[in-house]
Amino acid sequence: MPNLERGWQVLKMEFRRFLNTLIMIPCQIVKTERKIVYRILGYNDWLKDFFAT
């Protein structure tokens, strides 16, 4: 992860918390003619780091 402090926080997380904060992000999948769009429905503080990684 680009932010070293956040990276250490991810490594120290319990598995259940890791799933709920970084993996199970609510999103809507929209299929258009030529592409698939993922709309993020729920925002938390970890999304910025998730997309930077």
N, C-alpha and C positions, 0 to 999 in steps of 0.2 A: 504494500500500500504506500502511496506517496507520503502520507502523514505517518511518521514513525510512531508517534504516541498512540494514534488510533489503531495501528497495526498490532501493537502490544496488547491493547484492550481486546481486540478480536481473538488473539491467541489465548488470553486468560478467560474468555467467556465459557460458560457451560454450553453444552451442545443445544439444549432446548432454547436458551436465550439467543444463540447464534441463528438457529432456524427462524425464530420469530422476528428478529431484527433485520437480517440480511437476505434470507432466502425466500421467506413467505411474504413477499411484497405484493399487496393487492394491485392487480392491473387488469385492464380490459384489452382484449386482443381484437383488433379490427382488421379485416381483410379487405383491401382495395383491389383494384384491377391488377396492379403489378407488384404490390408490396404488402407487407404485414406491418401494422403499426401497433406498438405496445403503449397504451396510455396508463401512466402511473396514477392510481386512484388515492392511495394513502401516502402521505409524506412523513418521513421521520428524519432525524439529524444524520443518520448513517447513509442516506441516499447519495449525497455529494461524494463521499468516500467510495461508495460502491461503484458509481459511474467513473470515477477517476482511476479505479483499479482496472 
